[in-house]
């Protein structure tokens, strides 16, 4: 039986659906209700892919900036209905649809020529519900799948302000993905007259972590899943153990200290990913360390919130560059354990991992989760694929054109493999 986790009460609410005035294809734009939603508005669109939604304003290119290469060519010609809205929530971090001033926003896309399947996704990092539009939505819409995505309940660089105790913001992510999956299935039933024959979870980075959690905790909702360079929280620390060594060593490397390079490699980062390190140090390593640490260990910097950006090593208490997870109180380790994965997946999962990923490097993330799955006795349900030359996101390929290559083609190929492998069950 599906573990409810506060999903059922939300499904009792009635959604508001505003009819669209431009029904180009005879699709039913009005009358589609999203169970549990506080607000929803629908529109019939000539093209649900980013080729069309970029023109009509039904996506946000800033939300997926850096996730695709500059020469990305989107598919096109997928007419259907798009529903945008939000579930009841009390936080206000999402800046999409600013007049809404509301979190737990979602988007649901219903192609006119539906293949009977549904793909559900959460965004990477601190992004919002349109982040996966080119890398997941476009790809599955072109195959005829319905698509649903959530902002996972909180977004932005201060997402740690959501919730009352350490880990609450991240725990909400899981509830919001499950909530949307349940609602999207009800929507397809209304719109097409039947529920999906297959439901897949898909995601990149933090979105990939959500896929793993869903298949561990809510298998009743899914036929299978696919993750891409996924985060892997474990009680041993994950990001909180890989990021600080890189933050300490990189400034010395930038000054010519080659011993610092070896320290970064020893922390798990691929040696051949060095051309990405300057970018990650400036824009991602430090920010991610401070956001995740503040969410799970808010007492580290005392009354401060979010730490001090790029503070030099040894500059005093509360500097995230000096963070030592192993020495932190047991309460911090319990907070991390609360959001940790177990490897106990209960549906087929394909994980693709870039060999030159310098944010969630394979040695500390993908390889670790693969071992967790094996140790949990679930190896037959997991296929783990290393993608040679893959960086964390395809937008980073420009940093090292000799070594790096886009991973989107590998995602598309792996999704096709998932379709052939993960067959419908009576519980999907």
C-alpha positions as CSV (number, residue, x, y, z in Angstrom):
1,X,0.0,0.0,0.0
2,X,1.2,3.5,-0.9
3,X,2.8,5.3,2.1
4,X,0.7,8.4,2.3
5,X,3.1,10.9,3.7
6,X,0.5,13.7,3.8
7,X,-0.4,13.2,0.2
8,X,-4.0,12.0,0.7
9,X,-5.2,15.2,2.6
10,X,-3.9,17.4,-0.3
11,X,-5.9,15.4,-2.8
12,X,-9.1,16.4,-1.1
13,X,-8.8,20.0,-2.3
14,X,-10.4,21.2,-5.5
15,X,-8.2,22.9,-8.1
16,X,-9.1,26.0,-10.0
17,X,-8.7,25.6,-13.8
18,X,-9.0,28.6,-16.0
19,X,-10.1,27.7,-19.5
20,X,-7.8,28.8,-22.4
21,X,-9.2,30.9,-25.2
22,X,-7.1,29.4,-28.0
23,X,-8.0,25.8,-28.6
24,X,-5.9,25.1,-31.7
25,X,-6.3,21.4,-31.9
26,X,-9.6,20.5,-30.4
27,X,-8.0,19.5,-27.1
28,X,-10.0,20.0,-24.0
29,X,-8.2,22.9,-22.4
30,X,-10.9,23.5,-19.8
31,X,-12.3,21.1,-17.2
32,X,-9.0,19.5,-16.4
33,X,-8.6,19.6,-12.7
34,X,-5.4,18.9,-10.8
35,X,-6.3,17.0,-7.6
36,X,-4.9,18.7,-4.5
37,X,-3.8,21.8,-6.3
38,X,-4.7,25.2,-4.9
39,X,-4.6,26.9,-8.3
40,X,-4.1,25.7,-11.9
41,X,-4.4,27.4,-15.3
42,X,-4.4,25.5,-18.6
43,X,-3.7,26.4,-22.2
44,X,-3.9,24.6,-25.5
45,X,-0.5,25.1,-27.2
46,X,0.6,24.3,-30.8
47,X,3.9,23.0,-29.5
48,X,4.6,21.8,-25.9
49,X,8.4,21.5,-26.6
50,X,10.8,24.4,-25.9
51,X,10.6,25.2,-29.6
52,X,7.1,26.4,-29.0
53,X,7.0,27.2,-25.3
54,X,9.9,29.6,-25.5
55,X,7.9,31.7,-27.9
56,X,4.6,31.5,-26.0
57,X,6.1,32.1,-22.6
58,X,5.2,28.7,-21.2
59,X,8.7,27.9,-20.1
60,X,11.6,29.9,-18.5
61,X,14.9,29.6,-20.4
62,X,16.8,31.1,-17.4
63,X,15.7,28.0,-15.4
64,X,17.5,25.7,-17.8
65,X,20.5,27.9,-18.6
66,X,23.7,25.9,-18.7
67,X,22.0,22.5,-18.9
68,X,22.4,22.1,-22.7
69,X,25.1,22.9,-25.2
70,X,24.9,26.1,-27.2
71,X,24.0,24.2,-30.4
72,X,21.1,22.2,-28.8
73,X,18.3,21.7,-31.3
74,X,14.9,21.0,-29.6
75,X,12.3,18.7,-31.2
76,X,9.1,20.4,-32.3
77,X,5.5,19.8,-33.4
78,X,4.0,18.4,-30.2
79,X,0.6,20.0,-29.8
80,X,-1.4,19.6,-26.5
81,X,-2.4,21.1,-23.2
82,X,-0.1,22.7,-20.6
83,X,-1.3,23.1,-17.0
84,X,0.6,25.4,-14.6
85,X,-0.2,25.8,-11.0
86,X,0.7,25.2,-7.4
87,X,-0.2,23.0,-4.4
88,X,-0.9,24.4,-1.0
89,X,2.3,25.6,0.7
90,X,3.5,28.4,3.0
91,X,6.9,29.2,1.6
92,X,7.6,31.8,-1.2
93,X,11.0,31.1,-2.7
94,X,9.9,30.4,-6.3
95,X,10.2,33.4,-8.6
96,X,8.5,31.9,-11.6
97,X,5.0,33.5,-12.0
98,X,6.0,36.2,-9.5
99,X,2.4,37.4,-9.1
100,X,1.7,34.0,-7.5
101,X,4.3,34.4,-4.8
102,X,4.0,30.7,-4.0
103,X,6.1,27.5,-3.8
104,X,5.2,24.0,-4.8
105,X,4.6,25.1,-8.4
106,X,4.2,22.5,-11.1
107,X,3.8,22.1,-14.8
108,X,1.9,19.2,-16.5
109,X,2.0,18.7,-20.3
110,X,-0.5,16.5,-22.1
111,X,0.4,15.8,-25.7
112,X,-2.5,15.4,-28.2
113,X,-1.0,12.2,-29.5
114,X,-0.4,10.4,-26.1
115,X,1.5,7.1,-26.0
116,X,-0.1,6.2,-22.6
117,X,3.0,6.9,-20.5
118,X,3.9,9.5,-17.9
119,X,7.3,10.9,-16.9
120,X,7.7,12.9,-13.6
121,X,10.7,15.0,-12.7
122,X,12.1,17.3,-10.1
123,X,14.7,20.0,-10.9
124,X,18.5,19.9,-10.3
125,X,20.1,22.1,-7.7
126,X,18.1,25.1,-6.6
127,X,16.2,25.5,-9.9
128,X,12.5,25.6,-10.6
129,X,9.9,23.5,-12.4
130,X,11.0,24.4,-16.0
131,X,14.6,23.4,-15.4
132,X,14.3,20.0,-17.1
133,X,12.4,21.3,-20.2
134,X,15.1,20.7,-22.8
135,X,16.8,17.7,-21.2
136,X,13.8,15.7,-20.2
137,X,10.5,17.2,-21.2
138,X,11.4,17.8,-24.8
139,X,12.8,14.3,-25.2
140,X,9.8,12.4,-23.7
141,X,7.2,14.7,-25.3
142,X,8.7,13.8,-28.7
143,X,8.0,10.2,-27.8
144,X,4.4,10.9,-26.9
145,X,4.7,10.8,-23.1
146,X,2.8,13.1,-20.8
147,X,5.2,15.0,-18.6
148,X,4.9,16.6,-15.1
149,X,7.5,18.5,-13.1
150,X,7.6,20.1,-9.7
151,X,9.8,22.9,-8.2
152,X,10.1,20.4,-5.2
153,X,8.6,22.8,-2.7
154,X,11.4,25.3,-2.3
155,X,14.0,26.8,-4.6
156,X,16.8,29.3,-4.7
157,X,19.9,29.9,-2.6
158,X,18.0,30.2,0.6
159,X,15.9,27.1,0.4
160,X,17.1,26.2,3.9
161,X,14.7,28.8,5.3
162,X,11.8,26.4,4.5
163,X,10.9,24.1,7.4
164,X,11.4,23.9,11.1
165,X,14.2,21.5,11.7
166,X,17.4,20.4,9.8
167,X,16.5,18.4,6.7
168,X,12.9,19.6,6.5
169,X,13.4,21.4,3.2
170,X,15.0,18.4,1.5
171,X,12.4,16.0,2.9
172,X,9.7,18.2,1.4
173,X,11.3,17.5,-2.0
174,X,10.3,13.9,-1.8
175,X,6.7,14.6,-0.7
176,X,6.2,17.1,-3.6
177,X,7.4,14.6,-6.2
178,X,5.1,11.9,-4.9
179,X,2.2,14.4,-4.6
180,X,2.6,15.5,-8.2
181,X,2.9,11.9,-9.5
182,X,-0.4,11.0,-7.8
183,X,-2.1,14.1,-9.2
184,X,-0.7,13.8,-12.7
185,X,-2.0,10.2,-12.9
186,X,-5.5,11.5,-12.0
187,X,-5.1,14.3,-14.6
188,X,-4.3,11.8,-17.4
189,X,-7.4,9.8,-16.3
190,X,-9.6,12.9,-16.7
191,X,-8.0,14.1,-19.9
192,X,-7.5,10.9,-21.8
193,X,-9.9,8.6,-20.0
194,X,-7.3,6.3,-18.6
195,X,-4.4,6.3,-16.2
196,X,-0.8,5.8,-17.5
197,X,0.3,2.3,-18.5
198,X,3.8,3.2,-17.4
199,X,5.1,5.9,-15.1
200,X,8.8,6.8,-15.0
201,X,10.7,9.1,-12.7
202,X,13.6,11.0,-14.2
203,X,16.1,13.6,-13.0
204,X,19.5,15.2,-13.1
205,X,21.7,15.9,-10.1
206,X,19.4,16.7,-7.1
207,X,16.6,15.5,-9.5
208,X,18.4,12.2,-9.8
209,X,18.6,11.9,-6.0
210,X,14.8,12.3,-6.0
211,X,14.4,9.5,-8.5
212,X,16.4,7.2,-6.3
213,X,14.4,8.1,-3.2
214,X,11.1,7.6,-5.0
215,X,12.1,4.1,-6.1
216,X,13.2,3.3,-2.6
217,X,10.2,4.7,-0.8
218,X,7.2,5.0,-3.2
219,X,7.7,2.1,-5.7
220,X,3.9,1.8,-6.0
221,X,3.8,5.0,-8.0
222,X,6.4,4.0,-10.7
223,X,7.3,1.5,-13.3
224,X,11.0,2.5,-13.2
225,X,13.4,5.4,-13.2
226,X,16.4,7.0,-14.7
227,X,18.9,9.3,-13.0
228,X,21.7,11.4,-14.4
229,X,24.8,12.5,-12.3
230,X,22.7,12.1,-9.2
231,X,23.5,13.3,-5.7
232,X,23.9,10.5,-3.2
233,X,23.3,11.6,0.4
234,X,24.6,9.0,2.9
235,X,25.2,9.1,6.6
236,X,28.9,9.4,5.7
237,X,28.3,12.9,4.4
238,X,28.4,13.0,0.6
239,X,28.6,16.7,-0.5
240,X,29.6,17.7,3.0
241,X,32.7,15.6,2.8
242,X,33.7,16.1,-0.9
243,X,33.2,19.9,-1.2
244,X,35.3,21.3,1.7
245,X,38.6,19.6,0.6
246,X,38.2,21.1,-2.9
247,X,37.4,24.5,-1.4
248,X,40.5,24.4,0.7
249,X,42.8,23.2,-2.0
250,X,41.7,25.1,-5.1
251,X,43.0,28.6,-4.1
252,X,46.4,27.1,-3.6
253,X,46.3,25.3,-6.9
254,X,45.4,28.6,-8.6
255,X,48.6,30.0,-7.2
256,X,50.7,27.2,-8.6
257,X,50.8,24.7,-5.7
258,X,50.6,21.3,-7.5
259,X,50.2,19.4,-4.3
260,X,46.8,21.0,-4.0
261,X,45.8,19.2,-7.3
262,X,46.5,15.9,-5.7
263,X,44.4,16.8,-2.7
264,X,41.4,17.5,-5.0
265,X,41.9,14.2,-6.8
266,X,42.2,12.4,-3.5
267,X,38.8,13.8,-2.5
268,X,37.3,11.9,-5.4
269,X,37.4,14.4,-8.3
270,X,38.6,13.0,-11.7
271,X,42.1,14.1,-12.5
272,X,41.2,15.0,-16.1
273,X,38.4,17.3,-15.0
274,X,40.8,20.0,-13.9
275,X,39.7,22.6,-16.5
276,X,36.3,22.7,-14.8
277,X,37.6,23.3,-11.3
278,X,37.9,27.1,-11.5
279,X,34.3,27.4,-12.7
280,X,33.0,25.0,-10.0
281,X,35.0,26.7,-7.3
282,X,33.6,30.1,-8.2
283,X,30.0,29.2,-9.0
284,X,29.0,25.8,-7.5
285,X,31.3,24.2,-5.0
286,X,31.1,27.0,-2.4
287,X,27.4,27.8,-3.0
288,X,26.3,24.2,-2.8
289,X,28.4,23.5,0.3
290,X,26.9,26.5,2.1
291,X,23.3,25.8,1.1
292,X,23.4,22.1,2.0
293,X,25.4,22.7,5.2
294,X,22.9,25.4,6.4
295,X,20.0,23.0,5.7
296,X,21.6,20.1,7.6
297,X,23.9,21.8,10.1
298,X,22.6,25.4,10.8
299,X,24.5,25.8,14.1
300,X,27.9,25.6,12.4
301,X,27.9,29.3,11.6
302,X,26.1,30.3,14.8
303,X,23.4,32.9,14.2
304,X,24.5,33.4,10.6
305,X,22.7,32.0,7.7
306,X,24.3,30.5,4.7
307,X,27.9,31.1,5.7
308,X,30.4,33.4,4.2
309,X,30.9,33.1,0.4
310,X,34.4,31.8,-0.6
311,X,35.9,32.4,2.9
312,X,39.7,31.6,3.0
313,X,40.7,28.5,4.9
314,X,41.5,29.2,8.5
315,X,39.6,32.4,8.8
316,X,37.7,31.5,11.9
317,X,34.6,29.7,13.1
318,X,31.8,29.2,10.7
319,X,33.8,29.2,7.5
320,X,32.5,26.4,5.2
321,X,35.9,26.0,3.7
322,X,37.1,24.6,7.0
323,X,34.0,22.4,7.5
324,X,34.7,18.9,8.9
325,X,31.6,16.8,8.9
326,X,33.2,13.9,10.9
327,X,33.8,16.2,13.9
328,X,30.3,17.6,13.9
329,X,27.8,16.6,16.6
330,X,25.7,13.4,16.4
331,X,22.6,15.5,15.8
332,X,24.1,16.6,12.5
333,X,24.8,13.1,11.4
334,X,21.2,12.2,12.3
335,X,19.9,15.0,10.1
336,X,22.0,13.7,7.2
337,X,20.8,10.2,7.9
338,X,17.3,11.4,7.7
339,X,17.7,12.3,4.0
340,X,20.1,9.5,3.1
341,X,19.5,6.9,0.5
342,X,19.7,3.2,1.3
343,X,20.1,1.5,-2.1
344,X,16.9,-0.5,-1.5
345,X,15.3,0.3,-4.8
346,X,12.1,-1.6,-5.6
347,X,11.8,-0.7,-9.3
348,X,14.2,-0.9,-12.3
349,X,16.6,2.0,-12.3
350,X,19.2,3.2,-14.8
351,X,21.9,5.6,-13.6
352,X,24.1,7.4,-16.0
353,X,27.3,9.0,-14.6
354,X,29.7,11.3,-16.4
355,X,33.3,10.2,-15.9
356,X,34.5,13.8,-15.7
357,X,31.7,15.1,-13.5
358,X,33.4,17.5,-11.1
359,X,30.4,18.3,-8.9
360,X,29.1,14.8,-8.2
361,X,32.2,12.8,-9.2
362,X,31.6,9.1,-9.9
363,X,34.1,7.9,-7.2
364,X,32.1,9.6,-4.5
365,X,28.6,9.5,-5.9
366,X,27.6,7.1,-8.7
367,X,30.0,4.4,-7.8
368,X,28.9,4.7,-4.1
369,X,25.2,4.3,-4.9
370,X,25.9,1.4,-7.2
371,X,27.6,-0.4,-4.3
372,X,24.8,0.5,-2.0
373,X,22.3,-1.1,-4.3
374,X,24.4,-4.2,-4.6
375,X,24.9,-4.4,-0.8
376,X,21.1,-4.1,-0.4
377,X,20.6,-7.1,-2.6
378,X,19.0,-5.1,-5.4
379,X,21.7,-5.3,-8.1
380,X,19.3,-7.0,-10.6
381,X,17.2,-3.8,-10.5
382,X,20.1,-1.4,-11.3
383,X,22.0,-0.7,-14.5
384,X,24.9,1.7,-14.0
385,X,26.4,3.4,-17.0
386,X,29.6,5.5,-17.1
387,X,29.6,8.1,-19.9
388,X,33.1,8.8,-21.0
389,X,33.8,12.6,-21.0
390,X,30.5,13.5,-19.4
391,X,30.6,16.6,-17.1
392,X,27.9,17.4,-14.6
393,X,25.9,19.4,-17.1
394,X,26.2,19.7,-20.9
395,X,26.7,23.5,-20.6
396,X,30.2,22.8,-19.2
397,X,31.4,21.1,-22.4
398,X,32.7,24.5,-23.6
399,X,35.2,24.5,-20.8
400,X,37.2,21.6,-22.2
401,X,36.2,20.7,-25.8
402,X,39.0,18.2,-26.1
403,X,37.8,16.0,-23.3
404,X,34.2,16.8,-22.5
405,X,31.2,15.6,-24.5
406,X,27.4,16.1,-24.0
407,X,25.5,13.5,-22.0
408,X,22.1,14.2,-23.4
409,X,22.4,11.6,-26.2
410,X,23.3,9.1,-23.5
411,X,20.3,10.0,-21.5
412,X,18.0,9.6,-24.5
413,X,19.6,6.2,-25.3
414,X,19.3,5.1,-21.6
415,X,15.7,6.1,-21.6
416,X,15.0,3.9,-24.6
417,X,16.7,1.1,-22.7
418,X,14.5,1.8,-19.7
419,X,11.4,1.6,-21.8
420,X,12.4,-1.9,-23.1
421,X,13.4,-3.1,-19.6
422,X,10.9,-1.7,-17.1
423,X,7.6,-3.2,-18.2
424,X,4.2,-2.2,-16.8
425,X,3.0,-3.8,-13.6
426,X,-0.4,-3.8,-12.1
427,X,0.8,-1.4,-9.5
428,X,2.4,1.3,-11.7
